[in-house]
Amino acid sequence: MLSIAVVTLGPDGQQIGEFTTLLNPGCGPGPVHVHGLTAELLSDAPTFDQVADHISAMLQDRIMVAHNAQFDYDFLAHEFARARAHLPVSRRLCTLALNRRVDPPTADLRLGTLAAHYGVAQKKAHDALDDTHVLAGILRASLQEAARLDLPLPLVSCPPRQDPRFTPKPPKTPCAFRNPGRLAPGGALRQGMKIAITGDTDTARAELVAQAVAAGLNVVGSVSRFTSVLVTNDPVSTSAKARRALDEGVPLLDEQTFLELLGDVRPGTSPDTDAEAPVADLVVSPAPRPAEVTPDVPAPRHEGSASHGRLAGRRVLVLGGLHQEAADARARVVALGGAAAVNLSASVTDAVLLAGGERDRRMARITSLQLPVHRAEWLTASTSTAPPARTHEVAPSPRVLPRGGVVDLPSAGSPTAHWNVSATWAQRTGCEIDVVAFTVDSDEQVSRDEDFVFYGAPESPDGAVRLLSDGPTEQTIVVDLASMPPAARKVVVVAAIDGGTAFGDIGPVHITLAAGADTTRLAQATLDAATTERTLILAELYRRGPLWCFRAVGQGYDRDLAAVARSYGVDIAE
């Protein structure tokens, strides 16, 4: 951290305290052209540990507010951990997440854009104190708008600073070669082969793994049909790995033979050499009942809904009805060029009432906002009789994708190499939804367990995939395409429900794709695919020839997350 500013607000939203200082980071200051803070300017500034106690006192018993709050919280958590000081933040509120709920008609959700929209004066961008004053003004206006829409606040409980995510971890290098398949009887090892090890070994396990990795082999934590060989000194072992190897026909090697073969490992093939032909895009068929994953089938490419339909520019909230009736109504909205809403927000232009919809708690607010309310027949009428519900500024509309819809991304070398896949849903009590991600290779398998990103391990070792959470009904997977390992072919984004609740009880899940946390959304989709499912594949970012593409999936499993993780090759304890 190079500078910090803290402004404290009272219950009425008025400022009651302020502190700001430059900080000597003890290293180079980074992009001086952005913040203007040179090493010379910071040389006489205090270090963080010298001001930590003062900052701690200001944060005590307060909610920490920031724009992209997890980013700021992580910086604070790391600095307090380095200073061996107590970070007294137990809850945080992200104004970016709050405005994603409000959904104001702005081109993006950057601090400066929101300041202009809410009429907050901004004097010096990227100055810590001025940014914090601007943030306070945006917070006041956003809270008023949330109250007008009767929106719950996205408050997040914060882990203590001892959380393992703040413990530095050594980087792990993924295998740089394509999997050549299984070891042939009497054959040689080849770089890229997937090697699993089970049971006791004479060589220390860490040393055995290090030798295999140094030779270009891909040491994996579990056995699947893609495993090349299982190393074991007990051919009749009853371990889970040995049982799976027997079921899948994976060849076995004893440790001594494996070590001998390590002396002559044949060259492998880079994933970018003799690249696979572009994969045909797929359309996902509706999930069967009871739900189980349905194999994708080749189909013409989806580019999303047309922008010229009868409901173009409208965002429609469907209330009431049975699950399938509501899903069909939202699909009809998308087919007519509109967008289906999951929650009431400032961008909602119309509401459609199905049976029982008048009893929805949001109806009182919809009535007070004087939003047009329609019966189901409105979606099947040949023409639209209601005028547009909004006459003020309109934000650029992201492309609306149907289930199975695909959109191409700019190349990984472009400035938009970071992509945010966000999932939101209606708030419910009694259950929690976790969003996770799997980075898989051409075999649809993780190369290492660390390619499974979830709450307990929110970032892959190479930083290519991260999980962000700034609200009980919103989580985001951030993918840095420029940092993706060469063997990675796809990032699968999955949502899972903890407990006995199913996605049919939650309702639709809304997903968005944007090139950054606060930028214009490129695409969006509302997924109604699930009923009894407990796990739902939301979306995929995948390579298609030289391009990366995004697909809205909406494919469900009745199985729990552990079973889904095992299907991608993650080693999950029984």
C-alpha positions as a printed Julia matrix, in Angstrom:
574×3 Matrix{Float64}:
   0.0     0.0     0.0
   1.29    3.43   -1.0
  -1.41    5.56    0.61
  -4.56    5.13    2.65
  -7.53    7.29    3.58
 -10.24    6.46    6.11
 -13.42    8.49    6.52
 -15.87    7.56    9.29
 -19.6     8.25    8.97
 -22.26    8.53   11.63
 -25.74    6.92   11.56
 -27.05    9.88    9.55
 -24.37    9.43    6.88
 -22.46   12.55    7.84
 -18.69   12.52    8.23
 -17.38   12.41   11.79
 -13.73   11.47   11.3
 -10.9    11.42    8.76
  -7.34   10.14    8.45
  -4.98    9.96    5.49
  -1.28    9.34    4.97
   1.22    8.27    2.38
   2.96    4.96    3.12
   6.48    3.75    2.49
   5.98    0.27    1.0
   9.62   -0.73    1.36
   9.77   -1.54   -2.35
   9.21    0.1    -5.73
   5.95    2.09   -6.0
   4.72    0.44   -9.2
   2.81    2.38  -11.91
   3.81    5.94  -11.05
   2.08    7.17  -14.23
  -1.26    6.17  -12.64
  -0.93    7.39   -9.05
   1.96    9.86   -9.26
   3.62    8.5    -6.09
   7.36    8.24   -6.67
   9.88    6.44   -4.47
  11.36    9.83   -3.48
   7.94   11.11   -2.39
   7.31    8.03   -0.27
  10.78    7.67    1.26
   9.95    9.74    4.37
   6.4     8.39    4.79
   5.59    6.01    7.67
   5.43    2.27    7.09
   2.1     0.52    7.51
   2.98   -1.05   10.85
   3.55    2.48   12.25
  -0.06    3.51   11.52
  -1.8     0.13   11.88
  -3.0     0.75   15.47
  -4.55    4.11   14.51
  -6.34    2.59   11.5
  -7.49   -0.33   13.64
  -9.06    2.07   16.15
 -10.96    3.85   13.36
 -12.29    0.56   11.96
 -13.31   -0.88   15.34
 -17.03   -1.77   15.54
 -17.71   -0.36   12.08
 -18.7    -1.71    8.68
 -15.89   -1.26    6.18
 -17.14    0.3     2.93
 -15.14    0.36   -0.29
 -15.65    0.25   -4.04
 -14.72   -3.33   -5.03
 -14.46   -4.01   -1.29
 -12.81   -7.43   -1.43
  -9.85   -5.84   -3.23
  -9.38   -3.25   -0.46
 -10.1    -5.77    2.29
  -7.47   -8.19    0.98
  -4.87   -5.4     0.97
  -5.76   -4.49    4.55
  -5.73   -8.13    5.63
  -2.26   -8.73    4.17
  -0.84   -5.51    5.63
  -2.28   -6.15    9.09
  -0.96   -9.72    8.96
   2.53   -8.48    8.0
   2.4    -5.94   10.86
   1.16   -8.67   13.25
  -1.68   -6.32   14.18
  -5.4    -6.95   14.63
  -7.77   -6.1    11.76
 -11.1    -5.44   13.54
 -13.34   -5.7    10.44
 -16.13   -8.26   10.81
 -18.41   -7.0     8.01
 -17.92   -5.08    4.8
 -20.17   -3.41    2.23
 -19.13   -3.06   -1.4
 -20.6    -0.04   -3.23
 -19.83   -1.8    -6.52
 -21.92   -4.83   -5.48
 -24.62   -2.53   -4.1
 -24.87   -0.7    -7.42
 -24.95   -3.96   -9.33
 -28.14   -4.61   -7.35
 -29.48   -1.11   -7.93
 -28.43   -1.33  -11.61
 -28.44    2.4   -12.4
 -28.65    3.45  -16.08
 -24.92    4.14  -16.47
 -22.41    2.97  -19.07
 -20.36    1.23  -16.35
 -19.99    1.18  -12.58
 -16.64    2.9   -12.2
 -16.27    5.3    -9.3
 -16.11    8.34  -11.59
 -19.13    7.21  -13.6
 -21.24    6.68  -10.49
 -20.07   10.01   -9.07
 -21.32   11.79  -12.19
 -24.6     9.86  -12.11
 -25.29   10.65   -8.44
 -24.02   14.24   -8.65
 -20.97   13.73   -6.41
 -18.06   16.11   -7.07
 -14.76   14.42   -7.95
 -11.68   16.62   -7.72
  -8.65   14.33   -8.06
  -9.06   10.76   -9.28
  -6.7     8.13   -7.8
  -6.03   10.32   -4.76
  -6.87    8.23   -1.7
  -8.59   10.99    0.29
 -10.58   12.44   -2.6
 -11.6     8.95   -3.75
 -12.82    8.22   -0.21
 -14.84   11.45   -0.06
 -16.38   10.54   -3.43
 -17.08    7.05   -2.12
 -18.94    8.48    0.89
 -21.16   10.53   -1.44
 -21.86    7.52   -3.65
 -22.66    5.43   -0.56
 -25.27    7.94    0.63
 -26.95    8.11   -2.78
 -26.79    4.34   -3.31
 -28.37    3.66    0.09
 -31.23    6.0    -0.76
 -31.78    4.25   -4.09
 -31.63    0.82   -2.45
 -34.24    1.95    0.07
 -36.47    3.25   -2.74
 -36.29   -0.15   -4.43
 -36.54   -2.05   -1.11
 -33.28   -3.88   -1.82
 -31.42   -5.76    0.93
 -27.83   -4.61    1.42
 -25.02   -6.96    0.26
 -23.26   -7.13    3.63
 -20.46   -9.7     3.8
 -18.96  -11.33    6.87
 -15.16  -11.1     6.8
 -12.78  -13.87    7.83
 -10.18  -13.18   10.52
  -6.7   -12.22    9.43
  -5.5   -15.73   10.35
  -7.53  -17.1     7.44
  -5.28  -19.4     5.35
  -5.94  -17.37    2.23
  -3.56  -14.73    3.61
  -0.71  -17.2     4.04
   1.75  -16.94    1.13
   1.93  -20.16   -0.88
   4.79  -21.25   -3.13
   3.84  -21.23   -6.81
   3.17  -24.59   -8.45
   4.13  -24.98  -12.08
   1.5   -26.78  -14.2
   2.56  -29.36  -16.76
   3.4   -27.73  -20.1
   2.67  -30.78  -22.29
  -0.42  -32.39  -23.71
  -1.47  -35.74  -22.24
  -0.3   -38.42  -24.73
  -2.49  -41.12  -23.17
  -1.71  -44.27  -21.22
   1.6   -46.01  -20.76
   1.87  -48.94  -23.16
   3.06  -52.29  -21.73
   6.86  -52.21  -21.79
   6.75  -48.7   -23.23
   8.48  -45.48  -22.19
   7.1   -42.57  -20.23
   6.31  -39.46  -22.28
   6.16  -35.86  -21.11
   2.6   -34.82  -20.32
   1.51  -38.24  -19.02
  -0.78  -38.02  -15.99
   0.85  -39.85  -13.08
  -0.95  -40.73   -9.82
   0.8   -42.17   -6.74
  -0.78  -44.16   -3.92
   0.46  -45.9    -0.78
   3.86  -45.88    0.92
   7.02  -45.21   -1.12
  10.69  -45.76   -0.28
  11.52  -42.38   -1.82
   9.98  -39.45    0.04
   6.69  -38.62   -1.68
   7.69  -34.97   -2.16
  10.99  -36.02   -3.78
   9.23  -38.55   -6.02
   6.75  -35.92   -7.18
   9.56  -33.39   -7.73
  11.49  -35.82   -9.95
   8.38  -36.61  -11.99
   7.51  -32.93  -12.45
  11.1   -32.09  -13.4
  10.89  -34.78  -16.09
   7.8   -33.12  -17.58
   5.18  -35.46  -16.18
   1.84  -34.27  -14.82
   1.41  -35.55  -11.24
  -2.29  -35.6   -10.35
  -4.04  -36.16   -7.06
  -6.72  -38.57   -8.24
  -7.31  -41.32  -10.78
  -9.64  -40.97  -13.75
 -10.03  -42.58  -17.15
  -7.41  -40.11  -18.4
  -4.68  -41.22  -15.94
  -1.65  -42.63  -17.77
  -0.27  -44.78  -14.95
  -0.69  -45.35  -11.21
   2.52  -45.79   -9.19
   2.07  -48.18   -6.25
   4.19  -50.67   -4.37
   1.07  -52.63   -3.4
  -0.63  -54.07   -6.5
  -3.52  -55.37   -4.36
  -4.04  -52.09   -2.55
  -7.62  -51.22   -1.61
  -7.05  -47.46   -1.67
  -9.59  -45.32   -3.52
  -7.0   -44.58   -6.23
  -6.19  -48.28   -6.7
  -9.87  -49.23   -6.89
 -10.53  -46.53   -9.47
  -7.46  -47.59  -11.49
  -8.76  -51.16  -11.55
 -12.2   -49.99  -12.68
 -10.76  -47.78  -15.43
  -8.06  -50.2   -16.58
  -5.22  -47.8   -15.69
  -1.81  -49.57  -15.8
   0.19  -49.97  -12.56
   3.92  -49.46  -11.99
   5.95  -50.17   -8.88
   8.17  -47.41   -7.55
  11.49  -48.91   -8.69
  10.28  -49.43  -12.27
   8.89  -45.9   -12.31
  12.23  -44.46  -11.17
  14.05  -46.4   -13.89
  11.66  -45.1   -16.55
  12.18  -41.53  -15.26
  15.7   -41.76  -16.63
  14.43  -41.83  -20.21
  11.23  -39.79  -20.53
  10.41  -39.14  -24.18
   9.68  -35.59  -25.44
   6.07  -34.43  -25.2
   3.88  -32.21  -27.32
   3.02  -28.64  -26.4
  -0.72  -27.9   -26.25
  -0.13  -25.21  -28.88
   1.71  -27.54  -31.24
  -0.42  -29.3   -33.81
  -3.35  -27.53  -32.2
  -6.69  -29.2   -32.26
  -9.17  -28.15  -34.89
 -11.62  -25.51  -33.67
 -14.24  -27.17  -31.51
 -17.8   -26.84  -32.8
 -19.99  -24.8   -30.51
 -22.63  -26.73  -28.67
 -26.18  -26.1   -27.58
 -27.35  -27.51  -24.28
 -30.58  -29.45  -24.36
 -33.09  -29.01  -21.5
 -32.19  -31.0   -18.4
 -34.27  -34.16  -17.98
 -36.46  -34.84  -14.93
 -35.13  -36.01  -12.58
 -32.16  -33.91  -13.54
 -28.92  -35.49  -14.57
 -26.3   -34.07  -16.88
 -27.29  -34.36  -20.54
 -24.49  -34.71  -23.12
 -24.12  -31.69  -25.35
 -24.89  -32.24  -29.03
 -23.49  -30.39  -32.04
 -25.7   -27.54  -33.12
 -25.46  -24.23  -34.99
 -23.7   -21.44  -33.18
 -25.77  -19.2   -30.9
 -24.93  -15.51  -30.91
 -27.56  -14.4   -28.41
 -30.95  -12.79  -28.76
 -31.71  -10.21  -31.4
 -31.64   -6.56  -30.31
 -34.57   -5.6   -32.54
 -37.37   -7.71  -31.01
 -40.63   -6.33  -29.66
 -39.15   -6.1   -26.13
 -35.76   -4.72  -27.17
 -34.42   -2.4   -24.47
 -36.81   -3.71  -21.81
 -35.95   -5.63  -18.65
 -38.87   -7.71  -17.45
 -39.42   -9.17  -13.98
 -41.68  -12.25  -13.93
 -43.57  -12.89  -10.68
 -45.56  -15.95   -9.62
 -46.4   -19.09  -11.53
 -45.06  -22.61  -11.25
 -41.38  -23.14  -11.95
 -41.82  -24.2   -15.57
 -44.41  -21.48  -16.27
 -42.08  -18.78  -14.97
 -39.15  -20.27  -16.89
 -41.17  -20.31  -20.1
 -42.22  -16.69  -19.56
 -38.62  -15.57  -19.09
 -37.57  -17.53  -22.18
 -40.32  -15.73  -24.1
 -38.99  -12.36  -22.9
 -35.53  -13.24  -24.24
 -36.98  -14.53  -27.53
 -38.71  -11.16  -27.97
 -35.4    -9.3   -27.6
 -35.76   -8.31  -23.94
 -33.84   -9.24  -20.8
 -35.27  -11.3   -17.94
 -34.68   -9.88  -14.47
 -34.08  -11.93  -11.34
 -34.49   -9.11   -8.81
 -36.19   -5.73   -8.79
 -33.71   -3.01   -9.74
 -33.64    0.47  -11.29
 -33.3    -1.07  -14.75
 -36.53   -3.11  -14.57
 -39.05   -1.63  -17.03
 -41.99   -4.04  -16.74
 -43.42   -6.77  -14.55
 -45.4    -9.8   -15.71
 -47.81  -11.44  -13.26
 -48.45  -15.16  -13.43
 -50.74  -17.03  -11.03
 -50.0   -15.91   -7.46
 -47.67  -13.13   -8.56
 -49.82  -10.48   -6.9
 -48.8   -11.94   -3.52
 -45.07  -11.41   -4.17
 -43.57   -9.06   -1.57
 -42.08   -6.93   -4.35
 -45.5    -5.98   -5.74
 -45.96   -3.18   -3.21
 -42.7    -1.58   -4.34
 -43.52   -2.13   -8.03
 -46.83   -0.36   -7.5
 -45.19    2.57   -5.72
 -42.66    2.89   -8.56
 -45.57    2.9   -11.06
 -43.97    0.24  -13.22
 -46.19   -1.22  -15.97
 -47.67   -4.55  -14.83
 -48.89   -7.08  -17.41
 -50.62  -10.43  -17.49
 -49.03  -13.41  -19.21
 -50.96  -12.7   -22.43
 -48.78   -9.61  -22.95
 -45.89  -11.89  -23.92
 -47.9   -13.59  -26.65
 -49.62  -10.54  -28.1
 -48.77   -9.78  -31.72
 -47.84   -6.17  -30.94
 -46.82   -4.22  -27.87
 -49.32   -1.62  -26.69
 -47.43   -0.29  -23.67
 -44.95    2.55  -24.25
 -41.39    2.21  -22.96
 -41.34    2.64  -19.21
 -38.12    4.67  -19.06
 -37.52    8.07  -20.61
 -34.25    9.03  -18.88
 -30.7     7.99  -19.71
 -30.29    4.42  -20.92
 -27.13    2.36  -20.43
 -25.72    0.25  -23.25
 -27.45   -3.14  -23.17
 -25.33   -6.29  -22.91
 -26.06   -9.07  -25.36
 -28.77  -11.36  -24.01
 -27.81  -15.01  -24.44
 -30.27  -17.89  -24.4
 -29.32  -21.11  -22.66
 -26.44  -22.52  -24.72
 -25.71  -19.12  -26.29
 -22.11  -18.24  -27.17
 -20.17  -15.02  -27.63
 -16.54  -14.62  -28.76
 -14.09  -12.68  -26.59
 -11.26  -10.43  -27.72
  -7.94  -12.26  -27.93
  -6.0   -12.96  -24.75
  -3.36  -10.4   -25.73
  -5.85   -7.53  -25.73
  -6.21   -5.05  -22.84
  -9.38   -6.94  -21.82
  -7.64  -10.15  -20.76
  -9.41  -10.15  -17.37
 -13.01  -11.37  -17.53
 -15.54  -11.41  -14.71
 -18.27  -14.04  -14.73
 -20.8   -13.01  -12.07
 -23.78  -14.95  -10.78
 -26.71  -13.43   -8.86
 -29.95  -14.87   -7.52
 -32.93  -13.88   -5.39
 -32.17  -13.79   -1.68
 -33.46  -16.77    0.28
 -33.04  -17.79    3.91
 -31.97  -21.21    5.11
 -29.46  -22.03    2.38
 -26.16  -20.89    0.93
 -24.99  -20.98   -2.68
 -21.3   -21.37   -3.52
 -19.87  -20.49   -6.91
 -16.75  -22.46   -7.88
 -14.56  -22.89  -10.97
 -12.63  -25.76  -12.55
  -9.77  -25.1   -14.99
  -9.64  -28.2   -17.18
  -7.56  -29.54  -20.04
  -8.63  -31.15  -23.31
  -9.62  -34.27  -21.32
 -12.07  -32.17  -19.24
  -9.85  -32.86  -16.2
  -7.99  -30.56  -13.82
  -4.21  -30.79  -14.09
  -3.89  -30.38  -10.32
  -6.26  -30.06   -7.39
  -5.39  -26.36   -7.15
  -7.24  -25.82  -10.44
 -10.43  -26.17   -8.38
 -11.19  -22.66   -7.05
 -13.75  -22.36   -4.25
 -14.28  -20.53   -0.95
 -11.59  -22.53    0.87
  -9.06  -21.92   -1.94
 -10.23  -18.71   -3.65
  -7.32  -18.32   -6.07
  -5.37  -20.67   -8.31
  -1.6   -20.7    -7.63
  -0.85  -18.88  -10.89
  -3.5   -16.23  -10.2
  -5.34  -17.07  -13.43
  -8.67  -17.77  -11.68
 -10.07  -16.05   -8.58
 -13.29  -16.16   -6.62
 -14.74  -12.88   -5.35
 -17.7   -12.55   -3.01
 -19.28   -9.25   -2.02
 -22.81  -10.16   -1.07
 -24.98  -13.11    0.01
 -26.58  -13.3    -3.44
 -23.64  -12.56   -5.73
 -20.31  -14.22   -6.44
 -17.83  -13.67   -9.24
 -15.18  -15.79  -10.95
 -12.37  -13.63  -12.38
 -10.35  -15.2   -15.2
  -7.05  -13.74  -16.41
  -6.71  -15.19  -19.89
  -3.12  -13.97  -20.23
  -2.1   -16.09  -17.2
  -3.89  -19.28  -18.21
  -1.51  -22.26  -18.43
  -0.94  -23.57  -21.98
  -2.72  -26.86  -21.28
  -5.88  -25.13  -20.03
  -8.74  -25.47  -22.48
 -11.73  -24.4   -20.44
 -12.83  -22.73  -17.21
 -16.1   -24.23  -15.97
 -18.15  -22.04  -13.59
 -20.47  -24.02  -11.3
 -22.97  -23.11   -8.56
 -23.79  -25.51   -5.72
 -26.33  -25.39   -2.9
 -25.39  -26.45    0.6
 -28.08  -28.43    2.4
 -31.37  -29.91    1.23
 -32.54  -26.97   -0.87
 -32.6   -27.35   -4.67
 -32.23  -24.74   -7.4
 -35.94  -25.08   -8.14
 -36.53  -23.5    -4.72
 -34.12  -20.65   -5.48
 -35.47  -19.73   -8.9
 -33.46  -18.38  -11.83
 -29.77  -17.54  -11.67
 -28.6   -14.48  -13.6
 -25.06  -14.51  -15.04
 -23.14  -11.64  -16.6
 -19.83  -11.35  -18.44
 -17.73   -8.19  -18.22
 -14.13   -7.2   -18.94
 -13.48   -6.14  -15.35
 -15.35   -5.55  -12.1
 -16.83   -2.15  -12.96
 -16.94   -2.12  -16.77
 -19.77   -2.46  -19.27
 -21.19   -5.98  -19.4
 -20.63   -7.78  -22.68
 -23.26  -10.5   -22.22
 -25.89  -11.74  -19.8
 -28.19  -14.73  -19.42
 -30.94  -15.86  -17.06
 -30.78  -19.6   -16.36
 -33.96  -21.44  -15.41
 -32.64  -24.91  -16.13
 -32.75  -26.4   -12.64
 -35.56  -27.84  -10.52
 -34.38  -30.66   -8.22
 -30.69  -30.1    -8.99
 -28.23  -29.21   -6.24
 -25.37  -28.36   -8.6
 -25.64  -26.23  -11.74
 -23.06  -25.57  -14.46
 -23.54  -21.87  -15.13
 -21.07  -20.99  -17.85
 -17.83  -21.85  -19.6
 -14.92  -19.82  -20.89
 -13.2   -22.03  -23.46
 -10.65  -21.97  -26.26
 -11.98  -22.2   -29.8
  -9.02  -22.23  -32.14
  -7.11  -18.97  -31.47
 -10.08  -17.39  -29.66
 -11.64  -17.63  -26.24
 -15.42  -17.9   -26.09
 -18.09  -17.62  -23.41
 -21.06  -19.96  -23.24
 -24.13  -19.72  -20.98
 -24.8   -23.34  -20.03
 -27.47  -23.99  -17.39
 -26.99  -27.74  -16.98
 -27.78  -29.43  -13.69
 -26.87  -32.38  -11.49
 -28.78  -33.97   -8.63
 -25.38  -34.9    -7.19
 -23.51  -32.73   -4.7
 -20.48  -30.58   -5.41
 -18.0   -33.23   -4.21
 -19.25  -35.69   -6.83
 -19.04  -33.05   -9.56
 -15.51  -32.13   -8.46
 -14.44  -35.78   -8.65
 -15.81  -35.99  -12.19
 -13.35  -33.23  -13.14
 -10.46  -35.15  -11.51
 -10.24  -33.31   -8.17
  -9.08  -35.52   -5.3
 -11.89  -35.19   -2.75
 -11.62  -37.1     0.54
 -14.37  -39.61    1.26
